[in-house]
Amino acid sequence: MSLMTVSEVADFLSVQDVRVQRLERESLLLAKDKDDAGNPLFDQSDVEKYKELAERLGGL
C-alpha cells in the first residue's frame, strides 16, 4: 500500500488541497492514516478508484 499526502492527491486529481480535505471530511475519500502533523494520508489505489468513479459520473 502506497500512501499519498493531501498535496499529492490534489495534484493527481487536478484539484486544490482544500477540495481533498473536504472529500475526506465528507467521507467521500477515506484516509488510511494520519501523518505526524495530523494530516490525512490516502491509499493510492483508493484515490485511483475514486478518480475513475468521478470521471464516470461526469467529472470531479
TORKOL-4160 file (C-alpha; in steps of 0.2 Angstrom, whole numbers, padded with zeros to 4 digits, m for minus):
60
<pt num="1" X="0000" Y="0000" Z="0000"/>
<pt num="2" X="0007" Y="0017" Z="m0005"/>
<pt num="3" X="0001" Y="0032" Z="0004"/>
<pt num="4" X="m0002" Y="0049" Z="m0003"/>
<pt num="5" X="m0002" Y="0066" Z="0005"/>
<pt num="6" X="m0016" Y="0078" Z="0003"/>
<pt num="7" X="m0005" Y="0088" Z="m0010"/>
<pt num="8" X="m0001" Y="0073" Z="m0020"/>
<pt num="9" X="m0019" Y="0068" Z="m0021"/>
<pt num="10" X="m0024" Y="0086" Z="m0026"/>
<pt num="11" X="m0011" Y="0085" Z="m0040"/>
<pt num="12" X="m0017" Y="0068" Z="m0046"/>
<pt num="13" X="m0035" Y="0074" Z="m0046"/>
<pt num="14" X="m0031" Y="0091" Z="m0053"/>
<pt num="15" X="m0040" Y="0100" Z="m0038"/>
<pt num="16" X="m0035" Y="0111" Z="m0024"/>
<pt num="17" X="m0029" Y="0104" Z="m0007"/>
<pt num="18" X="m0044" Y="0111" Z="0001"/>
<pt num="19" X="m0056" Y="0100" Z="m0010"/>
<pt num="20" X="m0046" Y="0084" Z="m0005"/>
<pt num="21" X="m0048" Y="0089" Z="0013"/>
<pt num="22" X="m0067" Y="0092" Z="0011"/>
<pt num="23" X="m0069" Y="0075" Z="0002"/>
<pt num="24" X="m0060" Y="0067" Z="0017"/>
<pt num="25" X="m0071" Y="0076" Z="0029"/>
<pt num="26" X="m0087" Y="0071" Z="0020"/>
<pt num="27" X="m0081" Y="0053" Z="0019"/>
<pt num="28" X="m0080" Y="0053" Z="0000"/>
<pt num="29" X="m0062" Y="0049" Z="0000"/>
<pt num="30" X="m0056" Y="0039" Z="0016"/>
<pt num="31" X="m0039" Y="0042" Z="0024"/>
<pt num="32" X="m0030" Y="0026" Z="0029"/>
<pt num="33" X="m0018" Y="0035" Z="0041"/>
<pt num="34" X="m0013" Y="0052" Z="0048"/>
<pt num="35" X="0005" Y="0059" Z="0047"/>
<pt num="36" X="0014" Y="0067" Z="0062"/>
<pt num="37" X="0005" Y="0083" Z="0060"/>
<pt num="38" X="m0012" Y="0075" Z="0059"/>
<pt num="39" X="m0015" Y="0077" Z="0041"/>
<pt num="40" X="m0023" Y="0063" Z="0032"/>
<pt num="41" X="m0014" Y="0050" Z="0021"/>
<pt num="42" X="m0023" Y="0041" Z="0007"/>
<pt num="43" X="m0020" Y="0024" Z="m0001"/>
<pt num="44" X="m0015" Y="0027" Z="m0019"/>
<pt num="45" X="m0027" Y="0013" Z="m0026"/>
<pt num="46" X="m0042" Y="0021" Z="m0017"/>
<pt num="47" X="m0038" Y="0038" Z="m0025"/>
<pt num="48" X="m0036" Y="0030" Z="m0042"/>
<pt num="49" X="m0053" Y="0021" Z="m0040"/>
<pt num="50" X="m0061" Y="0037" Z="m0034"/>
<pt num="51" X="m0055" Y="0047" Z="m0049"/>
<pt num="52" X="m0061" Y="0033" Z="m0061"/>
<pt num="53" X="m0078" Y="0033" Z="m0052"/>
<pt num="54" X="m0079" Y="0053" Z="m0053"/>
<pt num="55" X="m0075" Y="0053" Z="m0071"/>
<pt num="56" X="m0089" Y="0040" Z="m0075"/>
<pt num="57" X="m0101" Y="0051" Z="m0065"/>
<pt num="58" X="m0096" Y="0067" Z="m0075"/>
<pt num="59" X="m0080" Y="0073" Z="m0068"/>
<pt num="60" X="m0073" Y="0080" Z="m0052"/>
